[in-house]
């Protein structure tokens, strides 16, 4: 198995993701659908590839956590990788990142998105399911700031997906696991680093959400992502992540600092032969803030339908605008230089020791991770793959009382 050739093939096929699993063929996600290519991959080949990609230091962390997140250039393509342990051996989930500089125009977003960055403090949430282009939209908003205003931008990502070249802005990018042990530590650090704009790659837990809300209340413009399917659901998820006894105060805090919520999904347009973001945009008007304070999230959807005069977009209205649009940006007709040319020339970084694992427990069990299950033997194409399940330590923990 050659990882470079698989990524090159995925890029040629226009795939957004590449999945590799022991004893199974490679799978590519093209236009939202998965399809397999080639023969089953030998477990040892994937294990060797994981060792090469991670290197010695990260390999030791992988053995402890049984997973690793990183970004890397493979065959000239910038990729976001998640390497993880499965029942069959080692698996890869590879997101192929675009090699162009993301902008509102190049992502075919509505020009009204540029107005969002006129605010100098508050919270902008970008929501949507996995693979809906949230990170690209965040990058486009940051690039708009970078090209028009002189601000200090700090990004906190896991891993870094888009590398920014400073234009008018002073930009610092930090990768969780490499440059900082956690989102929480990076957010605490950022409040002492004089930022104007903060970008939080993902709000995964209540503590990260709490610190993000606090940063947006203290005079910073904060951009963050959350997984949800609608604007109302994004707000409800943030508030619902906290214990019931403090949800009222969290809702009030969210209402005070909110600027806007963008919910998006990607839709394949046959006439363009590419996927285009379809968006729902909620602006934080006074009625919307009252709905959030009272936790009346169910009222937001109907108000969004009638909020066009305030810059709001319902999904139906946004689709109608897309249907009428004529000036599309087509990447194939506007080729850009490869990713390497976007990197700013700089002095070599001084090497530092690898970060020690976070002191916070990575799982519910503080004991060392059990040895990896024996890798399955690859089967020839056309034969059914038999997997013998093995009970892990997590399985024992999750058993109901009385089960043997």
DRENTI-679889 format. One record per residue (C-alpha): residue in one letter; x negated, y negated, z; residue number from 1. Coordinates in steps of 0.2 Angstrom, whole numbers, plus 5000, padded with zeros to 4 digits. Layout:
@type->a; X->X; Y->Y; Z->Z; seq->NUM
...
REM end
This chain:
@type->x; X->5000; Y->5000; Z->5000; seq->1
@type->x; X->4994; Y->4983; Z->4995; seq->2
@type->x; X->5002; Y->4969; Z->5005; seq->3
@type->x; X->4996; Y->4955; Z->4992; seq->4
@type->x; X->5003; Y->4964; Z->4977; seq->5
@type->x; X->5020; Y->4967; Z->4986; seq->6
@type->x; X->5021; Y->4948; Z->4991; seq->7
@type->x; X->5016; Y->4944; Z->4973; seq->8
@type->x; X->5030; Y->4955; Z->4966; seq->9
@type->x; X->5043; Y->4948; Z->4979; seq->10
@type->x; X->5038; Y->4930; Z->4973; seq->11
@type->x; X->5040; Y->4935; Z->4955; seq->12
@type->x; X->5057; Y->4942; Z->4958; seq->13
@type->x; X->5062; Y->4926; Z->4967; seq->14
@type->x; X->5065; Y->4935; Z->4984; seq->15
@type->x; X->5067; Y->4925; Z->5000; seq->16
@type->x; X->5062; Y->4940; Z->5011; seq->17
@type->x; X->5052; Y->4955; Z->5010; seq->18
@type->x; X->5055; Y->4970; Z->5022; seq->19
@type->x; X->5042; Y->4984; Z->5025; seq->20
@type->x; X->5046; Y->4999; Z->5036; seq->21
@type->x; X->5036; Y->5015; Z->5039; seq->22
@type->x; X->5042; Y->5030; Z->5028; seq->23
@type->x; X->5054; Y->5019; Z->5018; seq->24
@type->x; X->5052; Y->5009; Z->5002; seq->25
@type->x; X->5049; Y->4990; Z->5002; seq->26
@type->x; X->5065; Y->4980; Z->5002; seq->27
@type->x; X->5067; Y->4963; Z->4994; seq->28
@type->x; X->5081; Y->4950; Z->4998; seq->29
@type->x; X->5085; Y->4942; Z->4981; seq->30
@type->x; X->5100; Y->4929; Z->4981; seq->31
@type->x; X->5106; Y->4936; Z->4997; seq->32
@type->x; X->5106; Y->4954; Z->4993; seq->33
@type->x; X->5094; Y->4968; Z->4998; seq->34
@type->x; X->5086; Y->4980; Z->4985; seq->35
@type->x; X->5072; Y->4993; Z->4987; seq->36
@type->x; X->5057; Y->4995; Z->4976; seq->37
@type->x; X->5044; Y->5008; Z->4974; seq->38
@type->x; X->5040; Y->5023; Z->4985; seq->39
@type->x; X->5041; Y->5026; Z->5004; seq->40
@type->x; X->5026; Y->5017; Z->5013; seq->41
@type->x; X->5015; Y->5028; Z->5023; seq->42
@type->x; X->5015; Y->5023; Z->5042; seq->43
@type->x; X->4996; Y->5023; Z->5043; seq->44
@type->x; X->4996; Y->5010; Z->5028; seq->45
@type->x; X->5007; Y->4998; Z->5038; seq->46
@type->x; X->4998; Y->5000; Z->5054; seq->47
@type->x; X->4981; Y->4996; Z->5045; seq->48
@type->x; X->4990; Y->4981; Z->5037; seq->49
@type->x; X->4996; Y->4975; Z->5054; seq->50
@type->x; X->4978; Y->4976; Z->5061; seq->51
@type->x; X->4971; Y->4966; Z->5047; seq->52
@type->x; X->4984; Y->4952; Z->5047; seq->53
@type->x; X->4984; Y->4950; Z->5066; seq->54
@type->x; X->4965; Y->4951; Z->5069; seq->55
@type->x; X->4958; Y->4958; Z->5086; seq->56
@type->x; X->4965; Y->4945; Z->5098; seq->57
@type->x; X->4983; Y->4945; Z->5091; seq->58
@type->x; X->4982; Y->4964; Z->5090; seq->59
@type->x; X->4980; Y->4965; Z->5109; seq->60
@type->x; X->4995; Y->4954; Z->5112; seq->61
@type->x; X->5005; Y->4965; Z->5099; seq->62
@type->x; X->5001; Y->4980; Z->5109; seq->63
@type->x; X->5008; Y->4972; Z->5125; seq->64
@type->x; X->5023; Y->4964; Z->5117; seq->65
@type->x; X->5026; Y->4976; Z->5103; seq->66
@type->x; X->5030; Y->4961; Z->5091; seq->67
@type->x; X->5021; Y->4946; Z->5084; seq->68
@type->x; X->5026; Y->4930; Z->5075; seq->69
@type->x; X->5014; Y->4921; Z->5064; seq->70
@type->x; X->5012; Y->4911; Z->5047; seq->71
@type->x; X->4999; Y->4916; Z->5035; seq->72
@type->x; X->4995; Y->4913; Z->5016; seq->73
@type->x; X->4996; Y->4930; Z->5007; seq->74
@type->x; X->4991; Y->4930; Z->4989; seq->75
@type->x; X->4993; Y->4911; Z->4988; seq->76
@type->x; X->5011; Y->4912; Z->4995; seq->77
@type->x; X->5014; Y->4904; Z->5012; seq->78
@type->x; X->5023; Y->4917; Z->5023; seq->79
@type->x; X->5032; Y->4918; Z->5040; seq->80
@type->x; X->5029; Y->4935; Z->5047; seq->81
@type->x; X->5037; Y->4945; Z->5061; seq->82
@type->x; X->5028; Y->4961; Z->5064; seq->83
@type->x; X->5036; Y->4973; Z->5076; seq->84
@type->x; X->5037; Y->4991; Z->5083; seq->85
@type->x; X->5051; Y->5002; Z->5077; seq->86
@type->x; X->5056; Y->5020; Z->5080; seq->87
@type->x; X->5046; Y->5025; Z->5064; seq->88
@type->x; X->5030; Y->5015; Z->5067; seq->89
@type->x; X->5026; Y->4997; Z->5063; seq->90
@type->x; X->5038; Y->4986; Z->5053; seq->91
@type->x; X->5036; Y->4969; Z->5044; seq->92
@type->x; X->5049; Y->4955; Z->5041; seq->93
@type->x; X->5041; Y->4943; Z->5029; seq->94
@type->x; X->5049; Y->4926; Z->5024; seq->95
@type->x; X->5042; Y->4919; Z->5008; seq->96
@type->x; X->5041; Y->4900; Z->5011; seq->97
@type->x; X->5042; Y->4887; Z->4997; seq->98
@type->x; X->5026; Y->4880; Z->4991; seq->99
@type->x; X->5033; Y->4862; Z->4988; seq->100
@type->x; X->5035; Y->4847; Z->4999; seq->101
@type->x; X->5053; Y->4848; Z->5006; seq->102
@type->x; X->5063; Y->4832; Z->5003; seq->103
@type->x; X->5082; Y->4828; Z->5003; seq->104
@type->x; X->5081; Y->4827; Z->4984; seq->105
@type->x; X->5072; Y->4843; Z->4981; seq->106
@type->x; X->5083; Y->4853; Z->4992; seq->107
@type->x; X->5098; Y->4845; Z->4983; seq->108
@type->x; X->5106; Y->4838; Z->4999; seq->109
@type->x; X->5117; Y->4823; Z->4999; seq->110
@type->x; X->5109; Y->4806; Z->5000; seq->111
@type->x; X->5119; Y->4802; Z->5016; seq->112
@type->x; X->5106; Y->4814; Z->5025; seq->113
@type->x; X->5093; Y->4800; Z->5024; seq->114
@type->x; X->5104; Y->4789; Z->5035; seq->115
@type->x; X->5102; Y->4801; Z->5050; seq->116
@type->x; X->5084; Y->4797; Z->5052; seq->117
@type->x; X->5088; Y->4778; Z->5055; seq->118
@type->x; X->5091; Y->4782; Z->5073; seq->119
@type->x; X->5077; Y->4780; Z->5085; seq->120
@type->x; X->5083; Y->4791; Z->5099; seq->121
@type->x; X->5096; Y->4805; Z->5101; seq->122
@type->x; X->5098; Y->4823; Z->5095; seq->123
@type->x; X->5101; Y->4829; Z->5078; seq->124
@type->x; X->5106; Y->4848; Z->5077; seq->125
@type->x; X->5104; Y->4859; Z->5062; seq->126
@type->x; X->5114; Y->4875; Z->5063; seq->127
@type->x; X->5117; Y->4890; Z->5052; seq->128
@type->x; X->5114; Y->4908; Z->5051; seq->129
@type->x; X->5097; Y->4916; Z->5048; seq->130
@type->x; X->5090; Y->4912; Z->5031; seq->131
@type->x; X->5102; Y->4897; Z->5028; seq->132
@type->x; X->5088; Y->4885; Z->5025; seq->133
@type->x; X->5088; Y->4876; Z->5042; seq->134
@type->x; X->5069; Y->4874; Z->5043; seq->135
@type->x; X->5069; Y->4867; Z->5026; seq->136
@type->x; X->5082; Y->4854; Z->5030; seq->137
@type->x; X->5072; Y->4849; Z->5046; seq->138
@type->x; X->5056; Y->4847; Z->5035; seq->139
@type->x; X->5065; Y->4836; Z->5023; seq->140
@type->x; X->5071; Y->4825; Z->5036; seq->141
@type->x; X->5054; Y->4823; Z->5044; seq->142
@type->x; X->5047; Y->4820; Z->5027; seq->143
@type->x; X->5059; Y->4806; Z->5024; seq->144
@type->x; X->5053; Y->4798; Z->5040; seq->145
@type->x; X->5035; Y->4802; Z->5035; seq->146
@type->x; X->5037; Y->4792; Z->5019; seq->147
@type->x; X->5046; Y->4777; Z->5025; seq->148
@type->x; X->5042; Y->4773; Z->5044; seq->149
@type->x; X->5027; Y->4772; Z->5055; seq->150
@type->x; X->5031; Y->4784; Z->5069; seq->151
@type->x; X->5022; Y->4797; Z->5080; seq->152
@type->x; X->5029; Y->4815; Z->5076; seq->153
@type->x; X->5026; Y->4831; Z->5086; seq->154
@type->x; X->5033; Y->4847; Z->5080; seq->155
@type->x; X->5034; Y->4863; Z->5090; seq->156
@type->x; X->5037; Y->4878; Z->5079; seq->157
@type->x; X->5036; Y->4897; Z->5080; seq->158
@type->x; X->5027; Y->4899; Z->5068; seq->159
@type->x; X->5023; Y->4883; Z->5058; seq->160
@type->x; X->5032; Y->4885; Z->5041; seq->161
@type->x; X->5029; Y->4868; Z->5033; seq->162
@type->x; X->5012; Y->4859; Z->5034; seq->163
@type->x; X->5014; Y->4840; Z->5033; seq->164
@type->x; X->5002; Y->4828; Z->5026; seq->165
@type->x; X->5003; Y->4812; Z->5036; seq->166
@type->x; X->5008; Y->4797; Z->5025; seq->167
@type->x; X->5015; Y->4783; Z->5036; seq->168
@type->x; X->5017; Y->4794; Z->5051; seq->169
@type->x; X->5005; Y->4801; Z->5063; seq->170
@type->x; X->5009; Y->4819; Z->5063; seq->171
@type->x; X->5004; Y->4833; Z->5075; seq->172
@type->x; X->5010; Y->4851; Z->5073; seq->173
@type->x; X->5009; Y->4864; Z->5087; seq->174
@type->x; X->5013; Y->4883; Z->5085; seq->175
@type->x; X->5020; Y->4893; Z->5100; seq->176
@type->x; X->5008; Y->4907; Z->5104; seq->177
@type->x; X->4993; Y->4899; Z->5096; seq->178
@type->x; X->4993; Y->4881; Z->5102; seq->179
@type->x; X->5004; Y->4882; Z->5117; seq->180
@type->x; X->5011; Y->4897; Z->5127; seq->181
@type->x; X->5029; Y->4892; Z->5125; seq->182
@type->x; X->5042; Y->4880; Z->5119; seq->183
@type->x; X->5045; Y->4875; Z->5137; seq->184
@type->x; X->5027; Y->4870; Z->5140; seq->185
@type->x; X->5025; Y->4861; Z->5123; seq->186
@type->x; X->5041; Y->4851; Z->5127; seq->187
@type->x; X->5034; Y->4846; Z->5144; seq->188
@type->x; X->5018; Y->4841; Z->5137; seq->189
@type->x; X->5026; Y->4831; Z->5123; seq->190
@type->x; X->5034; Y->4819; Z->5135; seq->191
@type->x; X->5016; Y->4814; Z->5140; seq->192
@type->x; X->5010; Y->4812; Z->5122; seq->193
@type->x; X->5019; Y->4796; Z->5117; seq->194
@type->x; X->5030; Y->4804; Z->5103; seq->195
@type->x; X->5043; Y->4794; Z->5093; seq->196
@type->x; X->5050; Y->4810; Z->5085; seq->197
@type->x; X->5051; Y->4828; Z->5091; seq->198
@type->x; X->5055; Y->4843; Z->5081; seq->199
@type->x; X->5060; Y->4859; Z->5090; seq->200
@type->x; X->5059; Y->4874; Z->5079; seq->201
@type->x; X->5072; Y->4884; Z->5088; seq->202
@type->x; X->5082; Y->4882; Z->5104; seq->203
@type->x; X->5082; Y->4900; Z->5110; seq->204
@type->x; X->5086; Y->4899; Z->5129; seq->205
@type->x; X->5094; Y->4887; Z->5142; seq->206
@type->x; X->5077; Y->4880; Z->5148; seq->207
@type->x; X->5072; Y->4875; Z->5130; seq->208
@type->x; X->5089; Y->4867; Z->5128; seq->209
@type->x; X->5088; Y->4858; Z->5144; seq->210
@type->x; X->5071; Y->4850; Z->5140; seq->211
@type->x; X->5077; Y->4846; Z->5122; seq->212
@type->x; X->5092; Y->4837; Z->5129; seq->213
@type->x; X->5081; Y->4828; Z->5142; seq->214
@type->x; X->5069; Y->4822; Z->5128; seq->215
@type->x; X->5083; Y->4816; Z->5117; seq->216
@type->x; X->5089; Y->4805; Z->5132; seq->217
@type->x; X->5073; Y->4797; Z->5136; seq->218
@type->x; X->5071; Y->4787; Z->5120; seq->219
@type->x; X->5065; Y->4800; Z->5108; seq->220
@type->x; X->5073; Y->4806; Z->5091; seq->221
@type->x; X->5074; Y->4825; Z->5093; seq->222
@type->x; X->5078; Y->4837; Z->5079; seq->223
@type->x; X->5081; Y->4855; Z->5083; seq->224
@type->x; X->5090; Y->4871; Z->5076; seq->225
@type->x; X->5102; Y->4883; Z->5083; seq->226
@type->x; X->5110; Y->4898; Z->5076; seq->227
@type->x; X->5129; Y->4896; Z->5073; seq->228
@type->x; X->5141; Y->4896; Z->5058; seq->229
@type->x; X->5150; Y->4879; Z->5061; seq->230
@type->x; X->5146; Y->4862; Z->5069; seq->231
@type->x; X->5159; Y->4865; Z->5083; seq->232
@type->x; X->5151; Y->4882; Z->5087; seq->233
@type->x; X->5134; Y->4875; Z->5088; seq->234
@type->x; X->5139; Y->4863; Z->5101; seq->235
@type->x; X->5149; Y->4876; Z->5110; seq->236
@type->x; X->5134; Y->4888; Z->5110; seq->237
@type->x; X->5123; Y->4875; Z->5118; seq->238
@type->x; X->5135; Y->4871; Z->5132; seq->239
@type->x; X->5140; Y->4890; Z->5134; seq->240
@type->x; X->5121; Y->4895; Z->5136; seq->241
@type->x; X->5121; Y->4887; Z->5154; seq->242
@type->x; X->5129; Y->4894; Z->5170; seq->243
@type->x; X->5148; Y->4889; Z->5171; seq->244
@type->x; X->5145; Y->4878; Z->5187; seq->245
@type->x; X->5134; Y->4866; Z->5177; seq->246
@type->x; X->5143; Y->4866; Z->5160; seq->247
@type->x; X->5152; Y->4850; Z->5163; seq->248
@type->x; X->5137; Y->4840; Z->5166; seq->249
@type->x; X->5128; Y->4848; Z->5151; seq->250
@type->x; X->5143; Y->4844; Z->5140; seq->251
@type->x; X->5142; Y->4826; Z->5146; seq->252
@type->x; X->5123; Y->4825; Z->5143; seq->253
@type->x; X->5125; Y->4832; Z->5126; seq->254
@type->x; X->5139; Y->4820; Z->5122; seq->255
@type->x; X->5128; Y->4805; Z->5127; seq->256
@type->x; X->5113; Y->4810; Z->5117; seq->257
@type->x; X->5121; Y->4818; Z->5101; seq->258
@type->x; X->5118; Y->4809; Z->5084; seq->259
@type->x; X->5124; Y->4822; Z->5072; seq->260
@type->x; X->5126; Y->4841; Z->5069; seq->261
@type->x; X->5123; Y->4849; Z->5052; seq->262
@type->x; X->5129; Y->4866; Z->5048; seq->263
@type->x; X->5124; Y->4874; Z->5032; seq->264
@type->x; X->5124; Y->4890; Z->5022; seq->265
@type->x; X->5116; Y->4894; Z->5005; seq->266
@type->x; X->5127; Y->4898; Z->4990; seq->267
@type->x; X->5121; Y->4905; Z->4973; seq->268
@type->x; X->5127; Y->4894; Z->4959; seq->269
@type->x; X->5128; Y->4904; Z->4943; seq->270
@type->x; X->5126; Y->4888; Z->4932; seq->271
@type->x; X->5109; Y->4884; Z->4940; seq->272
@type->x; X->5103; Y->4902; Z->4944; seq->273
@type->x; X->5098; Y->4897; Z->4961; seq->274
@type->x; X->5105; Y->4895; Z->4979; seq->275
@type->x; X->5110; Y->4878; Z->4985; seq->276
@type->x; X->5114; Y->4872; Z->5003; seq->277
@type->x; X->5133; Y->4869; Z->5007; seq->278
@type->x; X->5134; Y->4858; Z->5022; seq->279
@type->x; X->5146; Y->4853; Z->5035; seq->280
@type->x; X->5141; Y->4836; Z->5044; seq->281
@type->x; X->5148; Y->4830; Z->5061; seq->282
@type->x; X->5144; Y->4813; Z->5067; seq->283
@type->x; X->5144; Y->4809; Z->5085; seq->284
@type->x; X->5159; Y->4796; Z->5085; seq->285
@type->x; X->5167; Y->4791; Z->5101; seq->286
@type->x; X->5182; Y->4803; Z->5099; seq->287
@type->x; X->5169; Y->4817; Z->5095; seq->288
@type->x; X->5160; Y->4813; Z->5111; seq->289
@type->x; X->5176; Y->4814; Z->5121; seq->290
@type->x; X->5179; Y->4831; Z->5114; seq->291
@type->x; X->5162; Y->4837; Z->5119; seq->292
@type->x; X->5164; Y->4830; Z->5137; seq->293
@type->x; X->5180; Y->4838; Z->5139; seq->294
@type->x; X->5174; Y->4854; Z->5131; seq->295
@type->x; X->5188; Y->4853; Z->5118; seq->296
@type->x; X->5178; Y->4860; Z->5104; seq->297
@type->x; X->5193; Y->4867; Z->5095; seq->298
@type->x; X->5198; Y->4850; Z->5091; seq->299
@type->x; X->5182; Y->4845; Z->5082; seq->300
@type->x; X->5186; Y->4855; Z->5066; seq->301
@type->x; X->5202; Y->4845; Z->5062; seq->302
@type->x; X->5194; Y->4828; Z->5067; seq->303
@type->x; X->5180; Y->4832; Z->5055; seq->304
@type->x; X->5192; Y->4834; Z->5040; seq->305
@type->x; X->5198; Y->4816; Z->5042; seq->306
@type->x; X->5181; Y->4809; Z->5047; seq->307
@type->x; X->5175; Y->4804; Z->5029; seq->308
@type->x; X->5174; Y->4785; Z->5033; seq->309
@type->x; X->5162; Y->4789; Z->5048; seq->310
@type->x; X->5150; Y->4799; Z->5036; seq->311
@type->x; X->5157; Y->4816; Z->5041; seq->312
@type->x; X->5158; Y->4830; Z->5028; seq->313
@type->x; X->5169; Y->4845; Z->5029; seq->314
@type->x; X->5163; Y->4861; Z->5020; seq->315
@type->x; X->5178; Y->4859; Z->5007; seq->316
@type->x; X->5173; Y->4841; Z->5003; seq->317
@type->x; X->5155; Y->4845; Z->5002; seq->318
@type->x; X->5158; Y->4859; Z->4989; seq->319
@type->x; X->5169; Y->4847; Z->4979; seq->320
@type->x; X->5154; Y->4835; Z->4979; seq->321
@type->x; X->5143; Y->4849; Z->4973; seq->322
@type->x; X->5155; Y->4854; Z->4959; seq->323
@type->x; X->5154; Y->4836; Z->4952; seq->324
@type->x; X->5135; Y->4833; Z->4954; seq->325
@type->x; X->5125; Y->4832; Z->4938; seq->326
@type->x; X->5107; Y->4827; Z->4944; seq->327
@type->x; X->5100; Y->4843; Z->4951; seq->328
@type->x; X->5082; Y->4847; Z->4956; seq->329
@type->x; X->5077; Y->4863; Z->4947; seq->330
@type->x; X->5060; Y->4870; Z->4954; seq->331
@type->x; X->5057; Y->4879; Z->4938; seq->332
@type->x; X->5057; Y->4863; Z->4928; seq->333
@type->x; X->5047; Y->4853; Z->4941; seq->334
@type->x; X->5032; Y->4864; Z->4945; seq->335
@type->x; X->5021; Y->4858; Z->4960; seq->336
@type->x; X->5003; Y->4862; Z->4964; seq->337
@type->x; X->5001; Y->4878; Z->4975; seq->338
@type->x; X->5002; Y->4877; Z->4994; seq->339
@type->x; X->4983; Y->4875; Z->4996; seq->340
@type->x; X->4983; Y->4858; Z->4988; seq->341
@type->x; X->4996; Y->4851; Z->5000; seq->342
@type->x; X->4984; Y->4854; Z->5015; seq->343
@type->x; X->4975; Y->4838; Z->5020; seq->344
@type->x; X->4956; Y->4838; Z->5019; seq->345
@type->x; X->4949; Y->4838; Z->5037; seq->346
@type->x; X->4935; Y->4843; Z->5047; seq->347
@type->x; X->4934; Y->4861; Z->5053; seq->348
@type->x; X->4943; Y->4864; Z->5069; seq->349
@type->x; X->4933; Y->4869; Z->5084; seq->350
@type->x; X->4937; Y->4887; Z->5088; seq->351
@type->x; X->4945; Y->4890; Z->5105; seq->352
@type->x; X->4948; Y->4906; Z->5115; seq->353
@type->x; X->4965; Y->4914; Z->5111; seq->354
@type->x; X->4979; Y->4910; Z->5123; seq->355
@type->x; X->4982; Y->4922; Z->5136; seq->356
@type->x; X->5000; Y->4930; Z->5137; seq->357
@type->x; X->5013; Y->4919; Z->5145; seq->358
@type->x; X->5015; Y->4922; Z->5163; seq->359
@type->x; X->5034; Y->4924; Z->5161; seq->360
@type->x; X->5039; Y->4942; Z->5159; seq->361
@type->x; X->5042; Y->4946; Z->5140; seq->362
@type->x; X->5055; Y->4959; Z->5145; seq->363
@type->x; X->5066; Y->4965; Z->5158; seq->364
@type->x; X->5053; Y->4978; Z->5163; seq->365
@type->x; X->5037; Y->4971; Z->5170; seq->366
@type->x; X->5028; Y->4988; Z->5168; seq->367
@type->x; X->5016; Y->4990; Z->5154; seq->368
@type->x; X->5025; Y->4994; Z->5137; seq->369
@type->x; X->5026; Y->5013; Z->5134; seq->370
@type->x; X->5015; Y->5021; Z->5121; seq->371
@type->x; X->5021; Y->5019; Z->5103; seq->372
@type->x; X->5031; Y->5034; Z->5097; seq->373
@type->x; X->5022; Y->5045; Z->5085; seq->374
@type->x; X->5024; Y->5038; Z->5067; seq->375
@type->x; X->5035; Y->5047; Z->5055; seq->376
@type->x; X->5028; Y->5056; Z->5040; seq->377
@type->x; X->5032; Y->5048; Z->5024; seq->378
@type->x; X->5044; Y->5058; Z->5013; seq->379
@type->x; X->5044; Y->5059; Z->4994; seq->380
@type->x; X->5057; Y->5049; Z->4985; seq->381
@type->x; X->5073; Y->5058; Z->4983; seq->382
@type->x; X->5073; Y->5067; Z->4999; seq->383
@type->x; X->5083; Y->5062; Z->5014; seq->384
@type->x; X->5073; Y->5054; Z->5028; seq->385
@type->x; X->5075; Y->5063; Z->5045; seq->386
@type->x; X->5071; Y->5053; Z->5060; seq->387
@type->x; X->5071; Y->5061; Z->5077; seq->388
@type->x; X->5076; Y->5048; Z->5090; seq->389
@type->x; X->5065; Y->5045; Z->5105; seq->390
@type->x; X->5071; Y->5038; Z->5122; seq->391
@type->x; X->5061; Y->5022; Z->5127; seq->392
@type->x; X->5060; Y->5015; Z->5144; seq->393
@type->x; X->5072; Y->5002; Z->5139; seq->394
@type->x; X->5085; Y->5016; Z->5135; seq->395
@type->x; X->5083; Y->5023; Z->5152; seq->396
@type->x; X->5086; Y->5005; Z->5160; seq->397
@type->x; X->5102; Y->5003; Z->5150; seq->398
@type->x; X->5110; Y->5019; Z->5154; seq->399
@type->x; X->5126; Y->5018; Z->5164; seq->400
@type->x; X->5126; Y->5025; Z->5181; seq->401
@type->x; X->5130; Y->5044; Z->5182; seq->402
@type->x; X->5123; Y->5047; Z->5164; seq->403
@type->x; X->5110; Y->5061; Z->5164; seq->404
REM end
